[in-house]
Amino acid sequence: MVWFVLTTGLLAAALWIPVSRLVWTLSVRRLERRHKRRLDTAEIAGQKRRAGLIAFLVVVPFALLFNFWLLSPHA
């Protein structure tokens, strides 16, 4: 059980940075295209916080399911 939690946490931590940057980049580009202007620093910071939360909500369930599949005995 400890190994499952540890590996899930490590996988989630390793995936969080690239996923949050991807979500942040896509959301900033989408907003800039929608508003037809560059975003100011407050808007960019808000998108960065939002991207971090979205990445967390995507990465943790993925890490749980991946480790459950990887570490469970297959029939």
RAGI-V793334 format. One record per residue. RES is the residue in one small letter. SS is DSSP state (helix for helix, strand for strand, loop for the rest). PHI is phi as a letter, one per 40 degrees, with the letter a starting at -180 (999 if undefined). OMEGA is omega in whole degrees, 0 to 359 (NA if undefined). Layout:
BEGIN
[[RES SS PHI OMEGA] [RES SS PHI OMEGA]]
END
This chain:
BEGIN
[[m loop 999 179] [v helix c 179] [w helix c 179] [f helix c 181] [v helix c 180] [l helix c 181] [t helix c 176] [t helix c 178] [g helix c 178] [l helix c 178] [l helix c 179] [a helix c 179] [a helix c 181] [a helix c 181] [l helix c 187] [w helix c 183] [i helix c 181] [p helix c 180] [v helix c 180] [s helix c 177] [r helix c 178] [l helix c 179] [v helix c 180] [w helix c 180] [t helix c 180] [l helix c 181] [s helix c 178] [v helix c 179] [r helix c 180] [r helix c 179] [l helix c 178] [e helix c 178] [r helix c 181] [r helix c 182] [h helix c 180] [k loop f 176] [r loop a 176] [r loop c 178] [l loop c 176] [d loop c 187] [t helix c 179] [a helix c 179] [e helix c 179] [i helix c 179] [a helix c 177] [g helix c 178] [q helix c 179] [k helix c 177] [r helix c 180] [r helix c 180] [a helix c 177] [g helix c 178] [l helix c 179] [i helix c 178] [a helix c 178] [f helix c 181] [l helix c 178] [v helix c 189] [v helix c 183] [v helix c 177] [p helix c 177] [f helix c 180] [a helix c 177] [l helix c 181] [l helix c 180] [f helix c 180] [n helix c 176] [f helix c 179] [w helix c 184] [l helix c 186] [l helix c 179] [s loop c 178] [p loop c 180] [h loop c 182] [a loop c NA]]
END
